[in-house]
Amino acid sequence: MSAAAARPQAGGEALPLVQRLASVLWPSFLVAGIGTVGLFTAFDPREVGQCLGREVDRLGAYTVGFFALWAATALSSALTCYFRRPCHAPAGRED
């Protein structure tokens, strides 16, 4: 395993890249699915399209809405993981 593929945690063990990606993408996928249900329960894509003066296909709106919510929640999860890391190396350790 390369040094770039695994980063040390506070306890000294390293997480593989796949596990780090899954810890961001899986929860964001679940939240995006729940958010899509909530969003389109409250708003009908065709009615929103009429307000905007455009013809909107429901399936297309559901797809775009899901992927937009997934991207937003994945960004939020990734930023949380990024900001969780310590700013400085622990005393006595040089990286």
C-alpha positions as CSV (number, residue, x, y, z in Angstrom):
1,M,0.0,0.0,0.0
2,S,1.4,3.4,-0.9
3,A,1.8,6.3,1.4
4,A,-0.6,8.3,-0.7
5,A,-3.3,5.6,-0.5
6,A,-3.4,5.5,3.3
7,R,-3.1,8.3,5.8
8,P,-2.3,7.8,9.5
9,Q,-5.1,8.3,12.0
10,A,-4.8,9.6,15.5
11,G,-4.2,6.1,16.8
12,G,-1.4,5.5,14.3
13,E,-3.3,3.1,12.0
14,A,-4.0,4.1,8.4
15,L,-7.3,4.0,6.5
16,P,-7.2,2.6,2.9
17,L,-8.3,5.0,0.1
18,V,-11.4,2.8,-0.6
19,Q,-12.5,3.1,3.0
20,R,-12.0,6.8,3.0
21,L,-14.0,7.2,-0.2
22,A,-16.8,4.9,1.1
23,S,-17.0,6.9,4.3
24,V,-17.8,10.0,2.3
25,L,-19.9,8.7,-0.6
26,W,-22.1,6.1,1.1
27,P,-23.6,8.4,3.8
28,S,-24.0,11.2,1.2
29,F,-25.8,8.7,-1.1
30,L,-28.3,7.8,1.6
31,V,-28.9,11.4,2.6
32,A,-29.4,12.4,-1.0
33,G,-31.9,9.6,-1.5
34,I,-33.9,10.8,1.6
35,G,-33.5,14.4,0.5
36,T,-34.8,13.6,-3.0
37,V,-37.9,12.0,-1.6
38,G,-38.5,15.0,0.7
39,L,-37.8,17.6,-2.0
40,F,-40.1,16.0,-4.6
41,T,-42.8,15.3,-2.0
42,A,-43.0,19.0,-1.4
43,F,-42.4,20.2,-5.0
44,D,-43.8,18.8,-8.2
45,P,-41.1,19.2,-11.0
46,R,-43.8,20.0,-13.6
47,E,-45.2,22.8,-11.5
48,V,-41.8,24.3,-10.8
49,G,-41.1,24.1,-14.6
50,Q,-44.3,26.0,-15.3
51,C,-43.3,28.7,-12.9
52,L,-39.9,28.9,-14.7
53,G,-41.6,28.9,-18.1
54,R,-40.0,25.6,-19.2
55,E,-41.2,22.1,-20.0
56,V,-39.7,19.7,-17.4
57,D,-39.7,15.9,-17.6
58,R,-40.4,14.5,-14.1
59,L,-37.8,11.6,-14.4
60,G,-35.2,14.0,-15.6
61,A,-35.9,16.4,-12.8
62,Y,-35.7,13.6,-10.3
63,T,-32.4,12.4,-11.7
64,V,-30.9,15.9,-11.7
65,G,-32.2,16.6,-8.3
66,F,-30.8,13.4,-6.8
67,F,-27.3,14.0,-8.3
68,A,-27.3,17.6,-7.2
69,L,-28.2,16.6,-3.7
70,W,-25.6,13.8,-3.8
71,A,-22.9,16.2,-4.9
72,A,-23.8,18.7,-2.2
73,T,-23.9,16.1,0.6
74,A,-20.7,14.5,-0.6
75,L,-19.0,17.9,-0.6
76,S,-20.2,18.4,3.0
77,S,-19.0,15.0,4.1
78,A,-15.6,15.5,2.4
79,L,-15.2,18.9,4.0
80,T,-16.0,17.4,7.4
81,C,-13.3,14.7,6.9
82,Y,-10.8,17.4,5.7
83,F,-11.4,19.7,8.7
84,R,-11.3,16.8,11.2
85,R,-7.5,16.3,10.5
86,P,-5.1,18.0,12.9
87,C,-3.5,21.2,11.6
88,H,-0.1,20.3,13.0
89,A,1.8,17.0,13.3
90,P,1.9,15.7,16.9
91,A,5.0,16.6,19.0
92,G,7.9,14.4,18.3
93,R,6.7,13.3,14.9
94,E,7.9,14.7,11.5
95,D,6.0,13.9,8.3
